[in-house]
Amino acid sequence: MANGTGGLGLMMKRINAILTGSLLAICVSASGCVFIQSSAISERTGAGASISGSASDLGFLHLVAPTGLTQAAFANLLGNCATGKVSGVTTELGVRDFFIVQSYTVSVTGTCS
């Protein structure tokens, strides 16, 4: 009887170790690594209302990156400006890495005059 209980305890320890390892792996992969790259298209100063727009999509293995994100984010920015005259435009590319999948986000800010 004592021998059977010891085997059950060992099995429970293994199951606990597997569950703990799996939970740790999920937490590490869910957090992702974030890289921010920013560039200015024009001067950052300007008179008028501050507006913003963004677009996001997924890429794979850093080999297949989404196309047209900057254009889509800029179109969202222009949609927030009634006059269509925008100055002081800046863009920011954020990449969140999940091993084989990357989440790309382009954020655009500017001033509507």
C-alpha positions as MATLAB code, in Angstrom:
seq = 'MANGTGGLGLMMKRINAILTGSLLAICVSASGCVFIQSSAISERTGAGASISGSASDLGFLHLVAPTGLTQAAFANLLGNCATGKVSGVTTELGVRDFFIVQSYTVSVTGTCS';
ca = [
       0.000    0.000    0.000;
       2.794    2.454    0.843;
       4.463    1.724   -2.496;
       1.311    2.719   -4.433;
       1.012    6.015   -2.545;
       4.635    6.936   -3.324;
       4.025    6.344   -7.031;
       0.948    8.566   -6.936;
       2.932   11.337   -5.222;
       5.648   11.144   -7.886;
       3.025   11.291  -10.629;
       1.407   14.366   -9.021;
       4.812   16.077   -8.833;
       5.388   15.425  -12.540;
       1.940   16.735  -13.450;
       2.529   19.826  -11.295;
       5.914   20.423  -12.985;
       4.369   20.044  -16.461;
       1.525   22.455  -15.622;
       3.919   24.997  -14.104;
       6.226   24.793  -17.130;
       3.305   25.148  -19.538;
       1.971   28.169  -17.667;
       5.411   29.800  -17.697;
       5.768   29.159  -21.446;
       2.335   30.699  -22.113;
       3.193   33.790  -20.059;
       6.514   34.286  -21.855;
       5.007   33.866  -25.316;
       1.987   36.073  -24.567;
       4.060   39.013  -23.368;
       5.993   39.416  -26.624;
       8.918   41.715  -27.287;
       8.095   45.243  -28.405;
      10.243   47.343  -30.744;
       9.294   50.970  -31.473;
      10.679   52.777  -34.505;
       9.725   56.393  -35.102;
      10.326   58.933  -37.846;
       9.134   62.456  -38.616;
       7.767   63.252  -42.085;
       7.726   66.986  -41.407;
       8.140   69.431  -38.540;
       6.290   68.570  -35.336;
       5.008   72.086  -34.709;
       1.856   73.540  -36.181;
      -1.214   75.609  -35.309;
      -4.528   73.772  -35.150;
      -6.143   70.703  -33.660;
      -4.029   67.659  -32.910;
      -5.294   64.538  -34.760;
      -4.168   60.923  -34.995;
      -4.770   57.710  -36.908;
      -3.453   54.156  -36.865;
      -3.479   50.833  -38.708;
      -2.285   47.366  -37.731;
      -1.774   43.916  -39.229;
       0.183   40.686  -38.702;
       3.407   39.392  -40.247;
       5.124   36.009  -40.086;
       8.741   35.053  -39.335;
       9.917   38.601  -40.192;
       9.710   37.409  -43.799;
       6.127   38.340  -44.619;
       5.441   41.875  -43.431;
       2.112   43.619  -44.038;
       2.025   46.217  -46.804;
       0.132   49.492  -46.959;
       0.029   50.149  -43.206;
       1.475   53.655  -43.484;
      -0.984   54.583  -46.234;
      -3.929   53.172  -44.238;
      -2.853   55.020  -41.073;
      -2.438   58.268  -43.046;
      -5.905   57.790  -44.589;
      -7.310   57.386  -41.052;
      -5.494   60.589  -40.063;
      -6.936   62.536  -43.007;
     -10.409   61.221  -42.140;
     -10.142   63.094  -38.833;
      -9.432   66.444  -40.533;
     -12.376   68.209  -42.202;
     -10.193   70.612  -44.205;
      -7.782   67.920  -45.403;
      -4.836   70.217  -44.637;
      -2.503   68.430  -42.221;
       0.924   69.551  -41.027;
       3.492   68.329  -38.524;
       2.946   64.678  -39.431;
       4.916   62.048  -37.493;
       4.741   58.282  -37.805;
       5.605   55.529  -35.355;
       6.013   51.846  -36.164;
       5.490   49.415  -33.299;
       6.364   45.751  -33.741;
       5.352   43.180  -31.144;
       7.115   39.853  -31.612;
       5.444   36.534  -30.696;
       8.124   34.041  -31.862;
       6.854   33.322  -35.404;
       4.114   35.976  -35.612;
       4.651   39.739  -35.452;
       2.015   42.384  -34.815;
       2.773   45.618  -36.707;
       1.086   48.895  -35.739;
       1.639   52.244  -37.479;
       0.482   55.319  -35.557;
       0.332   58.729  -37.226;
      -0.149   62.095  -35.510;
      -0.440   65.552  -36.992;
      -2.074   68.955  -36.784;
      -5.240   69.800  -38.715;
      -5.344   73.428  -39.815;
];
